[in-house]
Amino acid sequence: MIKMVKVTRKQQYWSHIKLISTQVAVRSSSTTGADPKSRAERHSARIHWV
């Protein structure tokens, strides 16, 4: 039972990372890549989630 819970939490964690990375990619592509703010947000998001 404990192992099942751990696996479920791990799957949710990775699916959450995928969702965040997808949102960041869409947001960065919608804005200019040279924009320092979006670049900083993408960097901080990477540090926070990975």
Secondary structure per residue as TSV (DSSP state, phi and psi in degrees):
chain	resnum	aa	ss	phi	psi
A	1	M	-	360.0	-44.7
A	2	I	H	-64.1	-40.9
A	3	K	H	-63.0	-41.3
A	4	M	H	-59.7	-43.0
A	5	V	H	-63.1	-42.8
A	6	K	H	-62.1	-44.4
A	7	V	H	-62.9	-42.7
A	8	T	H	-61.8	-43.8
A	9	R	H	-64.6	-38.1
A	10	K	H	-65.4	-42.4
A	11	Q	H	-62.9	-43.7
A	12	Q	H	-61.6	-39.3
A	13	Y	H	-61.5	-47.3
A	14	W	H	-69.8	-38.7
A	15	S	H	-64.6	-35.3
A	16	H	H	-66.5	-42.1
A	17	I	H	-61.6	-43.4
A	18	K	H	-60.4	-44.1
A	19	L	H	-62.5	-46.5
A	20	I	H	-62.9	-46.5
A	21	S	H	-62.1	-37.0
A	22	T	H	-65.9	-44.6
A	23	Q	H	-62.3	-42.4
A	24	V	H	-63.9	-41.8
A	25	A	H	-63.5	-43.7
A	26	V	H	-63.9	-43.3
A	27	R	H	-66.6	-40.2
A	28	S	H	-69.7	-34.2
A	29	S	H	-73.8	-31.1
A	30	S	H	-71.9	-29.9
A	31	T	S	-101.2	172.6
A	32	T	-	-72.8	137.7
A	33	G	T	-66.6	-21.6
A	34	A	T	-81.9	-7.4
A	35	D	-	-66.2	118.3
A	36	P	H	-65.3	-31.0
A	37	K	H	-66.2	-49.2
A	38	S	H	-63.5	-36.7
A	39	R	H	-65.6	-40.8
A	40	A	H	-66.6	-41.8
A	41	E	H	-62.0	-42.8
A	42	R	H	-63.2	-41.0
A	43	H	H	-66.0	-46.2
A	44	S	H	-64.9	-37.3
A	45	A	H	-64.8	-39.8
A	46	R	H	-63.7	-43.0
A	47	I	H	-64.6	-40.0
A	48	H	H	-70.2	-39.3
A	49	W	H	-96.2	-22.2
A	50	V	-	-107.5	360.0
